Amino acid sequence: MQREVLAVWRRVLGAQHPDTLTAASNLAISLSRQKHAEAEEMQREVLAVWKRVPGVDHPDTLTAAGNLGISLFRQGKHAEAEEMRREMLAILLPSLADLAPFLCAICIQVHLLSLNNIPAF
């Protein structure tokens, strides 16, 4: 069924459309339980497109990289999986550092609200 959905998305939307890439990623995740090599190949293709289209620091690109890392780990390719995760961290950490002041402010606000027994959300 997922292969059929992917074929329709590719035909209707094109191979680089986000919905097509999501369908390919979902199929690859399903395949990764039994057909490791096919899943890995599909995940590499999805990741390559995400890197080109929205860029390496886009959340969908990072998700695709994470999915590939999991697939590699399941196949026993631990060194390659670790390298993939290190690349993801190198991309994520600078953007998290930019958010640090905001995250701290939110934590302080939530804490202050809890001291006054005011629900935070």
N, C-alpha and C positions, 0 to 999 in steps of 0.2 A: 504494500500500500504506500509506504513512504517513497519507494522508488518511483511509483506512478505520480505521486504529488510532485516530486522533484522534477520529473520529466515535463510535467505541465508547466511548472513555474519557469523552467528554463526556456520552454517554447514561447510562453506568453510574455514573461517579464524580462527574459534575458539572463545570462549566466552570472552577471555581476550585480543584479538587483538584491537588495537586503533580504527580501522574503525568500528568494532563491537560495541565498547563502545560509539563511536560517534553516530551510528545509534540508539542505545538504549537511549542515552541521547535525541536525537531529538524526538524520539517517546514519551518519558516521558514528554518533554516540550509540545508536542501536547496534550497529555492526561491530562496535568495539568489544562487545561481549563474546563474539565468536570468530569473526573474520577480521583479525587484528590488522593484517597488512592492508586490506582494502579500506578499513576505517582510517588507518594512518594516512594513506595516500589522499583520501578525500579530505581529511582534516588539514593536511598540508596545503591542498589546493584552496580550501576556504580561507585559511590564514593568509596565504599569498595575496588573494584578492582583497581581503580586509586591510592588509598593510598598504596596498596601493590606493584604494578608493578613499576611505575616511582617514587613514593614517595609522601609524603604529601605536599612538596613545589613545585611540578611540576605545570605548568600553567593549564594543563588539569584537575588536581585534584582540584585546586582552582576554576576552572570554574564549575566543577561538584558540589562542595560544595555551590557555589553561586546559582546554579540552584535549588538545594535542599532547600536552604534558602528561595528563592522566593516562591517555592511551599508550604513550611511550612507557610509562611506569608499569602499566599492566603487562606489557610485553617483556618486562625485565630490562628495558633500556634505561636504566636508572641514571646513568651519567648524562644522557641526552635529555631526559626529563628534568634533571636538576638544572642543566644549562638553560632550558626553556623557562623554568621558574626564575632563575637569576635574571634573565633578560626582562621578564615581566616586572620583577621588583625594581630593576634599574629604571624602568619607564614609570612605574607607579610612585615610587618614593618622592621624587621632586614635586609631583602634584599634591601628594598628601602633606608635604611640608608647607605648601602654600595654604592649605586648609587648616593647619594646626591652630592658628589664633582663633578661627571661627569655631572649631571643635571645642577648644578650651572654653570659650565664651558660652557656648551652648551647655556644656557640662556644668559650669558655674551657675547658670540660670536654672537648670533643672535641680541642682542641689539646693539653691536658695528657695525655690518653690516648694521643694520637699520639706524644708525646715518649717515652712509656714503651713504645711499640710494642704497645699494647693496642688491639685493634679497637674502634672506637667503637660499631659496630652489629653 
